Amino acid sequence: MKINITGSAGAGKTTYAKYLSRELDIPVYHLDSIVWQPHWKKTPQGQRQQLELELTSQPQWIIDGVSDHIRKEADLVVVLTTSRLRCMLQAFRRNLPYLFRSRPGLPDHCPEILILPTLIRMIMSYPNTLKRV
């Protein structure tokens, strides 16, 4: 089984992916570790595509994150629809313990406080930014 958990920042993608991984005994992968490099630098597109191809070539997986390629390769796509307010609150709550350092799943030197305006814009613009499969 290949499952993509997608949704807005703060919607609970990682939490739900971990839960499903435990229940179904399927490995879970997080796109944040592919999309970002240290100091909030985006992974070059070609490198990101290669890393996503490597993940999707696995016989089974749960991948949390937003990616057209991952969605197209998934047997099941779960879209978490959570209110913007709840996403903001959850994003704030998950980052509070890691205010000035990277939270688990992110590369080194990526505290989300450095991209707070971008994070807010991402939450406010979702789902308009989600392309339909």
C-alpha positions in Angstrom: 0.0 0.0 0.0 1.2 3.5 -0.9 -0.4 6.3 1.1 0.1 10.1 0.8 -1.1 12.2 3.7 -1.4 15.8 2.5 -2.9 19.0 3.8 -2.0 22.5 5.1 1.0 23.2 7.4 -0.2 22.4 10.9 -3.0 20.1 9.7 -1.6 17.1 11.5 0.0 15.2 8.5 3.0 14.0 10.4 1.0 12.9 13.5 -1.5 11.0 11.3 1.3 9.4 9.2 3.0 8.2 12.3 -0.2 6.7 13.6 -1.0 4.9 10.3 2.6 3.7 10.2 2.2 2.0 13.6 -1.2 0.6 12.8 -0.4 -0.7 9.3 3.3 -1.5 9.9 4.2 0.5 6.8 7.3 2.8 6.8 6.7 6.5 7.0 8.7 9.2 5.3 8.4 13.0 5.7 8.8 15.3 2.7 10.1 18.1 4.9 13.4 16.3 5.1 13.6 16.2 1.2 12.2 19.7 0.5 14.5 21.6 2.8 18.2 21.7 3.4 20.0 23.4 6.3 19.2 27.1 6.8 15.9 26.9 5.0 17.5 26.4 1.6 15.2 24.6 -0.9 16.6 21.4 -2.3 17.3 21.9 -6.0 14.4 20.6 -8.1 16.3 17.8 -9.9 17.7 16.5 -6.6 14.2 16.7 -5.0 12.7 14.8 -7.9 15.3 12.1 -7.6 14.7 11.7 -3.9 11.0 11.5 -4.4 11.5 8.8 -7.1 13.6 6.8 -4.7 10.9 7.0 -2.1 8.0 6.1 -4.4 10.0 3.1 -5.8 9.6 1.4 -2.4 7.0 -1.4 -2.4 5.0 0.3 0.3 5.1 3.6 2.1 3.3 6.4 3.9 4.6 9.8 2.9 3.4 13.0 4.5 3.7 16.3 2.6 2.5 18.1 -0.5 3.9 16.8 -3.8 2.2 16.2 -7.2 4.5 13.3 -7.9 3.8 11.6 -4.5 0.0 12.1 -4.9 0.1 10.5 -8.4 2.1 7.5 -7.2 -0.1 6.9 -4.2 -2.8 4.1 -4.0 -4.6 6.3 -1.4 -4.4 10.0 -0.8 -5.7 11.4 2.5 -6.3 15.1 2.5 -6.5 16.6 6.0 -9.0 19.4 5.9 -8.5 21.4 9.1 -9.5 25.0 9.7 -6.9 27.7 9.2 -7.2 28.8 12.8 -6.6 25.2 14.0 -3.6 24.8 11.6 -2.2 28.1 13.0 -2.7 26.9 16.6 -1.2 23.5 15.9 1.8 24.9 14.1 2.4 27.3 17.0 2.1 24.5 19.5 4.3 22.0 17.7 7.0 24.7 17.4 7.0 26.2 20.8 9.4 23.6 22.3 11.7 24.2 19.3 11.5 28.0 19.0 15.1 28.6 18.1 16.1 25.2 16.8 14.9 22.7 14.2 12.0 20.5 15.2 12.3 16.8 14.5 12.0 16.0 10.8 13.6 19.2 9.6 17.3 19.7 8.7 19.7 21.4 11.0 19.4 25.2 11.4 15.7 25.4 10.4 13.8 26.8 13.3 10.4 27.7 12.0 10.4 31.1 13.7 12.7 32.2 10.9 10.0 31.5 8.3 7.0 32.5 10.4 5.5 35.0 7.8 5.9 32.3 5.1 4.3 29.7 7.3 1.3 32.0 8.0 1.0 32.7 4.2 1.1 28.9 3.5 -1.7 28.2 5.9 -3.8 31.1 4.8 -3.5 30.2 1.1 -4.2 26.5 1.5 -6.2 24.8 -0.2 -5.9 27.3 -3.1 -2.4 26.1 -3.7 -3.3 22.4 -3.8 -3.4 21.1 -7.4 -6.1 18.5 -8.2 -4.9 15.1 -9.3 
